[in-house]
Amino acid sequence: MKIKKKEKESSMPRPLFTAFPAAALAFVLAACAQARIWTDTQGRTLEADYVSASVSEVTLRRPDGRTFTLALTLLSPADRAFVTQKTAPTAVAPPPSSPGDFEELNTLLGLPLLADDSLWDDTPATVALRLNLPLEGKTKHFEGYRGYALEPFPILGAKAHMISLQAAEGRITTLTVQFTNRGDYPPFRKREDHFSPPKAELQEFEQALKRDFDALTAALTTKLGEPKREVAVGGLDAGRHSLRWEWGTHALLASHDAGQMVSLKILPSDRSAPPRLADEQVRRLFKERITRRTGGDVILDQIPMVDQGPKGYCVPATFERYLRYAGIPADMYELAASGGTDFGGGSTLDAMTRSLDRYVRRQGRRLEQVSVKLTVAGIARYIDEGRPLIWGLYSTDGFNALASRNTETRQTSTALFDLKRAPTPAELAALQPDPASSHACLIIGYNRATNEIAVSDSWGPQFQERWVPVAVAQKASQDEYWALAW
């Protein structure tokens, strides 16, 4: 059964998605004082020195020495162009080749990434603070920071849409910069799923991919020398062209997935594949991650968060979370590229699992569709093994309102009577299936005493754990479930 899994924008209670903090992803480049006349959109002028700029703001210094910050949207087109030119990567020579040149690598990237010659001994939170990346999620084992740009901004001459920093067991594993891609590309982002772009739009998208890949590979080659061809294994990247540069202990991988995306990953140069765990080790690992709380909650609270951003990537984001929870490397953009995700988002669970089958089996695991009765007893069978369930549902406004209200009640009341309050017949009757709100998330827990299940949406830290009465979940369900097996 093929079911669309792209959420309707109005159904997603995600206040930070389309407008994360204005300073997020800010990369501030020092500049020499340059007095000029600035003009705003109303024609008013001001004499001030340019100090620095971020993705959305510019900092200026008046003749009296006072500094202040203005939103770029308030400035004239000419002034915005001036700021863009000032923040564009500048040529430096010679190329960074030794640990003492870490500032040159920062200048090349246009990001305050490094504080010394190695990124890998820094704490994830410290690096995220330097880059102004919002927290994506943090558990005992996993930590992530991610920011989406309101408007594409230049890195290495290409247009960046997203930066993420991932860590495991307290150590940074990957920094990813996502350039033009099917999900974040502005002309596609707000469109319905399963749409076919007009020929002219598709050609422009293909040209944008080529421009980004050519720009960033040219910039890296100029500064770091000729790259090596990167050949990955695992079955997820048949159409991927990847080039690799090294700087000290850092490997920089630029990838172009034909018709899909362009990305840059910074990884430890000596990284090795994680050891493959025996079945019994996986069972033990999963069971060790079960938390049993006072009051009856049984919860899997160590699943990494992935913020899918302002696009319909619920299916690839949910699969990334599950795979990383099981120790299998994954990235939602790569999963989307391999799993047939549409322009702007929109995937099916069966198409995604088909594309992942070979890759997951190489890890000694498999993804299987399971038959589950959506009751506490039916869910408990999997949660008690430490296995979350990928769940297909209709994430309507009504469903989310009830889920949020129920979760808030749990946070403000410990009375069992309050927690056991059943939804009214009118509330249940209002929960009607809406294909436009089709969605995928994780079922991560249950409580027998209150007859609730816990769900986790890939929308950021505030959606890591929400509790829903079983009766509400049954009305919203599409009755499609997937689990990792061995």
C-alpha positions in Angstrom: 0.0 0.0 0.0 1.5 3.3 -1.1 0.6 6.2 1.1 1.9 9.7 0.7 3.8 10.8 3.8 4.2 14.6 3.3 2.7 16.8 6.0 0.5 19.7 5.2 2.3 22.8 6.3 -0.7 24.1 8.3 -0.8 20.8 10.2 2.7 21.1 11.7 2.9 23.0 15.0 6.5 24.1 14.3 6.9 27.8 15.2 10.6 27.8 14.6 10.8 26.0 11.3 10.4 28.7 8.7 12.0 31.4 10.9 14.7 30.1 13.2 16.5 32.8 15.2 17.8 35.6 13.0 21.4 34.9 14.0 21.3 31.2 13.2 23.9 30.1 10.7 25.6 33.4 11.1 29.1 33.5 9.7 30.7 36.7 10.7 33.7 37.9 8.7 35.9 40.6 10.0 36.2 43.6 7.7 38.2 46.8 7.6 36.2 49.9 8.5 34.8 51.4 5.3 32.7 54.5 5.8 29.8 54.8 3.3 26.3 56.2 2.9 23.6 53.6 3.6 20.1 54.0 2.3 17.0 52.2 3.7 14.0 51.1 1.7 12.3 54.4 2.5 15.1 56.5 1.0 16.6 57.7 4.3 20.4 57.8 4.6 23.0 57.2 7.2 26.8 57.5 7.2 28.4 54.5 9.0 31.3 52.0 8.8 30.6 48.4 7.8 31.6 46.1 10.7 30.3 42.6 9.9 27.3 40.7 8.6 25.3 37.5 9.1 22.7 35.8 6.9 20.0 38.3 7.8 21.7 41.3 9.5 24.4 43.8 9.1 26.3 45.5 11.9 27.4 49.1 11.4 29.5 51.7 13.4 28.4 55.4 13.4 31.0 58.2 13.5 30.5 58.5 17.3 31.7 54.9 17.7 28.3 53.4 18.5 27.6 50.1 16.8 24.2 48.8 16.0 22.6 46.0 13.9 20.0 46.3 11.1 18.0 43.6 9.3 19.1 43.4 5.7 15.5 43.6 4.6 15.5 47.2 5.7 18.3 48.2 3.3 18.2 49.3 -0.3 19.0 46.7 -3.0 22.4 48.4 -3.6 23.3 48.1 0.1 22.2 44.5 0.3 24.4 43.8 -2.8 27.3 45.5 -1.0 26.9 43.3 2.1 26.7 40.2 -0.1 30.0 41.1 -1.8 31.6 41.8 1.6 30.6 38.3 3.0 31.5 36.4 -0.1 34.5 34.0 0.3 37.8 35.8 -0.6 40.9 34.4 -2.1 43.7 33.6 0.2 47.1 32.1 -0.5 48.9 29.9 0.0 46.5 27.1 0.6 46.1 25.8 4.1 48.2 22.8 4.5 49.4 22.7 8.1 47.7 22.9 11.5 49.0 26.4 12.0 46.8 27.7 9.1 43.4 26.9 10.7 42.3 30.5 10.4 42.9 30.2 6.6 40.5 27.2 6.5 37.9 29.2 8.4 38.3 32.1 5.9 38.1 29.7 3.0 34.8 28.3 4.3 33.5 31.6 5.5 32.7 30.0 8.8 34.3 30.3 12.3 34.5 26.5 12.4 38.0 25.9 13.9 39.5 27.2 17.1 42.8 25.4 16.5 44.2 22.7 14.2 41.5 20.1 15.1 37.8 20.1 15.2 37.5 16.7 16.8 38.6 17.5 20.3 36.1 20.3 20.7 32.8 19.8 22.5 29.8 19.8 20.1 28.1 22.6 22.1 31.2 24.8 21.7 31.4 24.5 18.0 27.6 25.0 17.7 28.0 28.2 19.6 30.7 29.4 17.3 28.4 28.7 14.3 25.3 29.9 16.0 23.5 26.6 15.3 20.3 25.9 17.2 20.1 22.7 19.3 18.4 20.0 17.3 18.3 17.5 20.1 20.4 15.9 22.8 20.2 12.6 24.6 22.7 10.6 26.7 24.3 9.2 23.5 23.4 11.6 20.7 23.7 15.3 20.1 22.8 17.4 17.2 22.6 21.1 16.1 21.0 22.3 12.9 19.9 25.6 11.2 18.0 26.4 8.1 18.6 29.7 6.3 15.7 31.9 5.6 17.4 32.7 2.3 20.3 30.8 0.7 23.7 32.3 1.7 27.1 31.9 0.2 29.7 29.3 1.3 32.5 28.6 -1.1 30.7 30.5 -3.8 27.7 28.1 -3.7 24.2 28.7 -2.1 23.9 27.0 1.3 20.5 26.2 2.7 21.3 24.2 5.9 24.2 23.4 8.2 24.1 20.6 10.7 26.5 19.3 13.3 26.2 15.7 14.6 27.8 14.0 17.5 27.7 10.6 19.2 29.0 9.8 22.7 30.0 13.4 23.2 32.3 13.5 20.1 31.7 15.4 16.9 31.1 13.0 13.9 30.0 15.1 11.0 29.5 18.7 9.9 27.2 18.9 6.8 26.5 21.9 4.6 23.5 21.3 2.3 23.5 23.4 -0.9 20.8 23.2 -3.6 18.5 20.2 -3.1 15.0 19.0 -3.9 13.7 19.7 -0.5 15.0 23.2 0.4 15.1 24.7 -3.1 12.8 27.7 -2.7 10.7 27.2 -5.9 9.8 23.7 -4.7 9.6 24.0 -1.0 6.0 25.2 -0.7 4.5 23.1 -3.5 2.3 20.1 -3.1 4.0 16.7 -3.0 4.1 14.5 -6.1 4.2 17.5 -8.5 6.2 17.7 -11.7 8.1 20.9 -12.2 7.6 22.7 -15.5 10.5 22.1 -17.9 11.9 25.6 -17.4 12.0 25.2 -13.6 13.5 21.7 -13.8 16.3 23.1 -16.1 17.0 25.9 -13.7 17.2 23.5 -10.8 19.7 21.3 -12.7 21.7 24.4 -13.6 21.7 25.4 -9.9 23.0 22.0 -8.9 25.8 22.3 -11.4 26.6 25.9 -10.5 26.9 25.0 -6.8 29.0 21.9 -7.4 31.3 23.6 -9.8 31.7 26.6 -7.5 32.5 24.7 -4.3 34.8 22.2 -6.0 36.7 25.0 -7.8 37.2 26.9 -4.5 38.4 23.8 -2.7 40.7 22.8 -5.5 42.3 26.2 -5.7 43.0 26.2 -2.0 43.6 22.6 -1.1 44.9 21.1 -4.4 43.5 18.4 -6.6 40.9 16.1 -5.0 40.6 12.3 -5.0 37.5 10.5 -6.2 35.5 9.2 -3.2 33.9 5.8 -3.7 31.4 4.9 -1.0 29.8 1.5 -0.5 26.4 0.5 0.9 23.9 0.9 -1.9 22.6 4.4 -1.2 24.7 6.4 -3.7 24.6 4.8 -7.1 24.2 8.3 -8.8 26.6 10.2 -6.5 29.7 11.9 -7.7 32.0 12.7 -4.7 35.4 14.3 -4.4 37.6 14.3 -1.3 40.1 16.8 0.0 42.1 16.5 3.2 43.4 19.1 5.6 45.1 17.8 8.7 42.8 15.4 10.4 39.8 16.7 8.4 38.3 15.2 5.2 36.1 17.4 3.1 33.7 15.5 0.8 31.8 17.4 -1.9 29.0 15.4 -3.4 26.6 15.8 -6.3 23.6 13.5 -6.5 22.4 13.8 -10.1 19.0 15.6 -10.1 18.9 15.6 -6.3 21.3 17.7 -4.3 24.8 19.1 -3.7 26.4 18.8 -0.2 29.7 19.2 1.6 30.6 17.0 4.6 33.5 17.5 7.0 34.5 14.2 8.7 37.5 12.8 10.5 40.0 11.8 7.9 40.8 8.5 9.6 37.1 7.5 10.2 36.4 3.9 9.9 33.1 2.0 9.6 31.4 1.3 13.0 31.8 -2.3 14.0 29.0 -4.6 13.0 27.1 -5.8 16.1 26.0 -9.3 16.6 22.2 -9.9 16.9 22.5 -10.5 20.6 24.5 -7.3 21.1 21.8 -5.3 19.3 19.1 -6.9 21.5 21.0 -6.0 24.6 21.8 -2.5 23.4 18.2 -1.8 22.6 17.0 -3.1 26.0 19.5 -1.1 27.9 17.9 2.0 26.4 14.5 1.4 27.8 13.5 3.9 30.6 10.8 2.9 33.1 9.6 5.9 35.0 7.6 6.3 38.2 4.0 6.5 37.1 4.1 3.8 34.5 5.8 5.4 31.5 7.9 3.0 29.5 9.9 5.1 27.0 12.7 4.9 24.5 14.2 8.3 25.3 17.6 7.9 23.6 16.6 8.3 20.0 18.5 11.1 18.1 16.4 14.0 17.0 16.4 15.2 13.3 14.7 18.5 12.5 13.4 18.0 8.9 13.0 21.7 8.4 10.4 23.5 6.3 9.8 20.7 3.9 8.0 17.3 3.7 10.9 15.1 4.7 9.1 13.3 7.5 9.8 9.8 6.0 13.6 10.2 5.4 14.1 12.1 8.7 12.2 9.4 10.6 14.3 6.6 9.0 17.5 8.5 9.7 16.6 8.7 13.4 15.8 5.0 13.6 18.9 3.9 11.8 21.3 6.0 13.8 19.6 4.8 17.0 20.6 1.3 15.8 24.2 2.3 15.1 23.7 2.5 11.3 25.0 5.8 9.7 22.3 7.7 7.9 21.5 11.2 6.6 17.9 12.3 5.7 19.0 14.1 2.5 20.8 11.0 1.2 17.9 8.8 2.1 15.5 11.2 0.3 17.7 11.1 -2.8 17.8 7.3 -2.8 14.2 6.7 -1.8 12.3 8.6 -4.5 11.4 11.6 -2.5 9.6 14.2 -4.6 10.5 17.8 -5.3 9.8 19.7 -2.1 9.2 16.5 -0.2 6.7 13.7 -0.3 7.8 10.0 0.1 6.2 6.7 0.7 7.2 4.3 3.4 7.3 1.3 1.1 9.5 3.1 -1.5 11.9 4.2 1.2 12.3 0.7 2.7 12.9 -0.8 -0.8 15.7 1.7 -1.4 17.2 1.0 2.0 16.9 -2.8 1.8 20.4 -3.5 0.5 22.1 -0.9 2.7 20.4 -2.1 5.9 21.0 -5.8 5.1 24.7 -5.0 4.7 24.6 -4.0 8.3 23.1 -7.4 9.3 19.6 -5.9 9.8 16.4 -5.5 7.9 13.4 -3.2 7.8 10.1 -5.0 7.9 6.5 -4.0 7.7 4.7 -5.3 10.8 1.1 -5.9 11.7 0.3 -4.1 14.9 -3.0 -3.6 16.8 -2.8 0.0 18.0 -3.3 -0.6 21.6 -1.0 -0.3 24.6 -0.6 -4.1 24.6 0.2 -4.2 20.8 2.7 -1.4 21.1 4.3 -2.8 24.3 5.6 -5.9 22.4 8.0 -3.7 20.5 8.9 -1.1 23.1 9.7 -3.8 25.6 12.4 -5.0 23.2 13.7 -1.4 22.8 12.4 -1.2 19.3 10.6 2.0 18.2 7.9 1.7 15.5 7.8 3.9 12.4 4.1 4.9 12.1 2.0 6.3 9.3 -0.7 8.6 10.4 -2.8 11.7 9.5 -1.1 14.5 11.4 -4.1 16.9 11.3 -4.5 20.1 13.2 -7.0 18.4 15.5 -4.7 15.5 16.2 -1.8 17.8 17.0 -3.9 20.1 19.2 -5.1 17.1 21.3 -1.5 15.6 21.5 0.0 18.9 22.6 -2.8 19.6 25.2 -2.4 16.1 26.6 1.4 16.4 26.8 1.0 19.8 28.5 -1.4 18.3 31.1 1.3 15.7 31.9 3.8 18.4 32.6 1.5 20.4 34.9 -0.4 17.6 36.7 0.5 14.4 38.4 -3.1 13.3 39.2 -3.9 10.0 37.6 -7.5 11.3 37.0 -6.2 14.2 34.9 -3.9 11.9 32.9 -6.7 9.3 32.3 -9.1 11.9 31.0 -10.6 10.4 27.8 -11.2 12.6 24.8 -14.8 13.6 24.3 -16.9 12.0 21.6 -17.0 15.4 19.8 -13.2 15.6 19.9 -12.9 12.1 18.4 -15.5 12.7 15.8 -13.5 15.8 14.6 -10.5 13.6 13.8 -11.2 12.8 10.2 -8.6 11.4 7.8 -7.0 14.1 5.6 -4.6 12.8 2.9 -2.9 16.2 2.7 -1.8 15.7 6.3 -0.2 12.3 5.8 2.8 11.9 8.0 5.4 9.5 9.5 6.8 9.6 13.0 8.0 7.2 15.7 6.1 5.5 18.4 8.5 5.4 21.3 6.6 4.5 24.5 3.4 3.6 26.3 1.7 3.8 29.7 -0.8 1.1 30.7 -2.3 3.0 33.6 -3.2 6.1 31.5 -3.8 4.2 28.2 -1.5 6.4 26.3 1.3 6.0 23.7 4.3 8.3 23.2 5.2 9.6 19.8 8.2 11.5 18.5 8.1 13.8 15.4 11.1 15.0 13.4 10.3 18.6 14.1 12.9 19.6 16.7 13.6 19.2 20.4 10.1 20.3 21.6 8.6 17.3 19.7 11.0 14.7 21.0 8.3 13.1 23.2 4.5 13.7 23.0 1.9 11.6 24.7 -1.4 10.7 23.0 -4.5 8.9 24.3 -4.8 5.6 22.4 -8.3 6.5 21.2 -6.9 9.6 19.6 -4.1 7.7 18.0 -6.5 5.1 16.6 -8.5 7.8 14.9 -5.4 9.3 13.3 -3.7 6.1 12.2 -3.2 4.9 8.7 -2.4 1.4 10.1 1.1 1.2 8.6 4.0 0.3 10.8 7.7 -0.6 10.2 10.4 -1.9 12.5 14.0 -2.9 12.4 14.5 -6.6 12.6 17.4 -9.1 12.5 
